[in-house]
Amino acid sequence: FPTQDPGELILELLGELRPEPRQRLVFVETGCGPATLVLAEVARRTGARVYACGRDPKTFDELRELAGDELAGVTFLAGDSLHALAQIAARHERVDFALFDSVPSATHTLREFLLLEPRFGPGSRVLIDDAALPGARLLLGPRRKGRLVVPYLLASPFWSVSAHPRTGGSMVSAVLDAIGARSDASYEDPGWVDLWRAGRERKLRPVPV
């Protein structure tokens, strides 16, 4: 059962950030929700730039209606998260924090991470929702988001990885200690490729009578 609120974990991770002088922190979130409010709260105190990526613009309107001016400093990007993250990577040389919480796809989450990886520097932090360390005995869905990106992080000697099995539906965080050779993503097994889009399309097809 969850014993820690995800917002509390985000505040803990961001509280340990040590920005360089004259550096404006950059926070990125794929998937919008309560975490967006937490990031906006930290941004008001630190002057950070916040990006929230979501597929459905209606979610943005619901959040604005709920929080009002508290989200004035958040930049919302609608559409596929991969396209949005590419735009963010083109605008900023460094990303200090990224929360990966979009579609229920392990491969999609890995691609999201790889898009931002060149922008992570020493001290950057990532947080993956619906994730666990390999071998953990948790009731996670077969398409959990961290199934590929967590082993990828563990394969690098430059990321310090921590599990948070009692946070939300189980989360994993990592801190980049230093810049070095990246992990090799070519290990990806086609058998792990998630067919979440095809699954959704099948559900939307009319049932013959």
Secondary structure by P-SEA (a helix, b strand, c coil): cccccaaaaaaaaaaaccccccbbbbbbbccccaaaaaaaaaaaacbbbbbbbbccaaaaaaaaaacccccccbbbbcccaaaaaaaaaaacccccbbbbbccccaaaaaaaaaaacccccccbbbbbccccccccccccccccccccaaaaaaacccccccccccccccbbbbbbccccccccccccccccccaaaaaaaaaaccccc
